[in-house]
């Protein structure tokens, strides 16, 4: 069962054995991440993702190993889905705090569109 995923557009660096690329973190859960990258990677490739997210106290920089489980090309390069390997409980907690933050923002956005008569 995959956990809750939220859309985002944060910067991410993908680091592999053959180099690195800067991309956009398109979606994030405690189990996986979707990344829009100018460079592709084969399914099964292990990459390190380095990205910063706001948590309840501070912005945190996370470095998480992931394995490419899906890839498709698009007009902006490649969309890669990566499943996290060996995520720590602390990293999981930071991601959950970010997800909760994004959910609060979405809820506030919905409330601002509701009119009372």
N, C-alpha and C positions, 0 to 999 in steps of 0.2 A: 504494500500500500504506500503510495507516494504521499508526502505531506502537502500541506497548503502551499501553493506557489503564488507569488505576487509579481506583477509586472514592474519593471524599473528601467532606468536608462543611465545607470552609473558606469563610469569608466572601469575597465578591467584590463590587466595585462595577463596574457597567456604565455607561459614559459614551458618550452619543450626541449628535447635533446638537440634539435636542429635549429634552435633560435627562439625568438619571442615575437609577439605581435600585440598591439594595443587594439582593444575592441570595446564593445558596449555590452554590459550585463543586461540582457533583455528580460529575464525572469529568474527568480530565486526561490528555492525552498531549502529545508534543512537536509534534503537528500540529493539535490541536483541544482544545476544552473543552466540557463540558456544564454548563449553568447553570440552576438553578431560580430564576426571577425573578417578582416580583409584577407586573411589566409585560412585555408581549409586544413583539416586534419582527418586522417582515416579513423573509422570506427575502431575502437580498441586502443587508440593512442592515449598515453597518460600525459596529462598536462597539469602544471601548477597554475592555479588562478590566484591572482593578487588583486584585491579590491578593497575599497573603504566604504563602510556603511555607518550611518548614525545608529547608536544604541541608546538606551535610556539615560546614560551618563555622558558618553563621549563618542566621537567618531572613532571607529576601530578599523585597523587594517588587518584583513584576514589573508592568510596564505593557505590554500586548501588544494590537495591533490584530487584530481578527477580523471575519469576515463570517459572518452568520447563514446556515447551510445547511439548517437544519431547525427547525421549531417545532411544538409541540403543547400544547394547554391541558390542565391537570389541576386537581385540587382546590386546589393551592397557588399557582396562577397559570399561568405558562408555563414549559415546559422548552425551552431554546434550545440548539442545537448550533452552535458557532462554529468555523470553520476559521481558523487563524492566518495573518495576512499579515505578511510581512517580519519573522519571528522572528529574533533575532540568535543567533549561535553561543553566546554567554554565557547568554542566556535558555534556549536548548535544553539546555545543560549543567545549569543549575539545575533544570530540570524533570526531566531524567534522574536527577539525584541524589535528587529527591523520590520519583520512581517506584521507584528502588532501595530507598529507605527504607521505602516502603509494602510492597514485596515482602518485605523482611526481617521486618517486623512480621507479615505474613500467615504467613510460614514459622514464625516463633516461636509464633504462635497455634496452628498445626496441630501443632507438636511438643508443646505443653502439653496437647493433648487425647489424645495417644497414651499408652496405659498399657503398662507392661511387667509381665509376670507372672513 
